[in-house]
Amino acid sequence: MNAPVRTMRVLLRENLDDVAVLTLNRPDARNSLSEGLIAALTEMLRGIADDKSIRVVVLGANGPGFCAGHDMKEMTARRSDPDRGRGYFKQLMDSCSAMMQSIVHLPKPVIAAVQGAASAAGCQLVASCDLAIASSAAKFATPGVNIGLFCSTPMVALSRNVSRKHAMEMLLTGDLISADEAQRIGLVNRVVPPGAERDEALKLARQIASKSALTVKIGKEAFYRQLEMNLVDAYRYASDVMVENMLARDAEEGIGAFIDKRTPNWEDR
């Protein structure tokens, strides 16, 4: 009798008080974004969005690499489809793009903890997160140009994190850049010694989790929305946001606590 096949969960979750730690768990495939992993991330983020007990998310990975991008073996296997994979590739890219956008639209901050190489859609994943802590051993690249497949979807997130010329250099050369260079151009916030990235991300997460969840939600949404506006519209929109925020109970409490020199008691409303 054959032994049962044991499957490994591609995404792990651990709740540390009000911080959810999500861990990519395909180390043998360098945590490449398979259909299953994209679906698991999408579902997990959807659940966290409505989970009032979670205030911040830390996204890490098992194994030596953070994320190698799309699973090329999985994609190549569909070239034998009657349409040479066109329908499958479209569905996969749409699903992945929706997952990346769900990080941006999540009403809680997401912090990447990057321990190794983040390439192609893996670099996109880091760029899609609100904040990123990188090990000094981490590397970043958009290397699609080296294999005849320009990193067009990673380009969207990358070009919204770093300057045009830095983004174009990464996209056109496909070269790996160091964690220090990634910090210099604005792709990551901090660089820490190898093995310290998760703890540093958790430290930052707990600092953010101590704030009003309502205020953080308002601020994150406003940050991304105003980026797409012209200057006049951005100021008009931001002014309206501040008025509504000022009328929230937590703003009243926070300002009162500041005046009274006491710790605020957040109610997230």
C-alpha positions, 0 to 999 in steps of 0.5 A: 500500500502506498504511503499517503502523500504529505502536502506542505502548506504554502503559506503559514500564519502566526498571530503575535498579539495584534500582529499577524505574521504571514510566512511564504512556505515554498522554500524548495522553490525559492517561494515562487508565486505559484497559483496556490500561493497567490490564492492563499495570500489573497484569501488570507489578506481578505480575512485579515482585512475584517479581523479587528484583532489584527492591526499590522501584518508582517510578511516573511519567508522560509528558506534562503530566498524571499521570493523568486517571482512567478513559478516558471515551471508551472507557467511553462507547462501551459505552453502545450495548451491549444492557445499556447497558454494565453488564457492561463497567463492572463488569468495568472497575471490578473490574479497576481495583480489583484493580490498585490493590490489587496496589500495596498488596499488592506486597511492595515499596514504590511511590513515585508521582512526580507531575508534573501533574494527578492526577484521579479514578482518577488521584488514586486511583492516587497514594493507593494508592501507599505514598509520593508526591512531587509537583511544585509544579505538580501538582494533585489532584481527585476531580471525578466529582461535576461530571459526575454520576459520584461518585468512589466507587472513588477514595474508598476510597483517598483516605479511607485517606490523608486525614481524613474531612472533607478527603476529603469536601470533595474528593469533594463539591466536585470542586475541584482542590487544589494540591500544597502542600494535598495535602501538608498533608492527607497525600495526598503526602509532599513537594513539589519544584520542577517537573521534580525529582519523578522525581529526588526519588522515585528518591533516596527509592527508593534510600534505602529500597532500602538496607534489608533487603528482607525487613524492608521486606516484613514492615513494609509488609504489617503496616502495611496489615493493622493499619490495618483492626484494632481497637487490641487486635487491632492490638497483638496482631498487631504483637507477633507480627510483631515476634517473627517478624521478630526471629528473621529472619537480617537482624534478627540481622545488623542488631542485631549491626551496630548494636552493633558500629558497622558496616554491616549485610550484608543477606541478605533472609532 
